[in-house]
Amino acid sequence: MTLKEKTYQTCVALVQQKINVLQKNLHDLSDSAGNETKRTAGDKHETALAMLQIEQENNSRQLKEVLQQKAVLEKLDPHLQTEMIVRGSLVHTNKGFFYISLGLGKLKVKDETVFAVSPEAPLGKLMLMKKAGEEFQFNNTSYEILSVE
């Protein structure tokens, strides 16, 4: 399995893990809300229910965002080879590896450090449509593109 394929699988697993945690949180919050409604009414009861509702809304919003990330990943082909950097490219630079996909940050893949970067992020935007051998500057640092998978 190539570094690119393994990086893709690592991203998918990370996003799925986030989905699982958020779904469990929502289930637990739903159970807590059910238990809270069985208690007697009063100010503390109303406050507790309001807090649970806010937490549920936050978790629901986060789950929606992570499901959108999963949809973005599912559109990527880890076997696609291109000369130019596009969404889904694994870029090897003189400063390390970058996977143009989602802003998931620093990943450890096959004893390599790979940075999962969104193509909408400033660094991702600079890399798009460049080829091996090209150079660019980001935050006063020079990057040389060694290869593109």
C-alpha angles and dihedrals in degrees: 000000000000124000089249093053092046091048090052091050091048091053092048091049092048093050092046090051090053090050092051093050093048093047090051090048091052091049091049091047090050090052091048091050090051091052092046093055090056091062125086120279123257143111094292090050093051092047092049092050091048091050091049091049092052090050091049091051091049092049091046091052092048091047091052090052093048091047087054089052089052090052090052091051092048089059092058121094109213089196095055113116119198135168093219124059112257136156105300096031122134106217122199111201134171085260097052142274125323125189110204101215122086133353095257095135129215117007131182109222125169092338090309129109111233124183113215103213130183115236086227092059117095093251092045092050091052092052098047116110094007123125138214110288094033123116134209139176126237125172091347091306124118117224125194117198107226099177143348124214 
